[in-house]
Amino acid sequence: MKIYSQWIRNSSPVNRLADFKQAPQSTPDRSRRAVITSGIALLLPVAYSSTAAATGQKNEGIIVQPATQGEMAFIQRAFEMRRKAIDAGDQAYGAVIVRDKTIVGQSWSRVVLDNDPTGHAEMSAIRDAARRLNSRDLTGTVMFSSSRPCPMCEAAAYWAGVVRLVYGRGATNGGAPKLLRC
């Protein structure tokens, strides 16, 4: 197991693929379990990165910030996310989460793409911000969305600690999120 761990740690997915294809399958030191395990270890990172690239989620990369800071720039980004949703064939909604004039999370509607009834743009943006900040506590953030958040999304913003909602082309101030009955 130690050798296997070193092999995983010291090789790239491409090198692991080459090693896996070239490895003799009938050698006594290469058991069936080792072959299966190495194949799984080989494929998981590739599958995860392909899914992340295809869906635009779980991307730990840097979010490109708007050239100008301000509510209208953040609303514009929410509408860019909305455009991505439309282009991807999903519902026309987008949202961003901002802390200290910096976008910390962003997403578009993922309801149709992920077959997830909770995949609203606002919920997905909260998930993205929490993942990027490595915290479920988003205290002090502001949510900018292309339209008024539904009661579910507003409740999620409330529980996450979002302090203010801003929505629509006119950057309407929605105030602090409230815990409403659905």
Salt bridges, closest charged atoms under 4 A:
GLU60 OE2 - ARG131 NE 3.83
GLU71 OE2 - ARG164 NH2 2.63
GLU80 OE1 - ARG77 NE 3.16
ASP87 OD1 - ARG83 NH1 3.49
ASP114 OD1 - ARG110 NH2 3.08
ASP128 OD1 - ARG131 NH2 3.67
ASP128 OD2 - ARG132 NE 2.90
GLU154 OE1 - ARG148 NH2 3.37
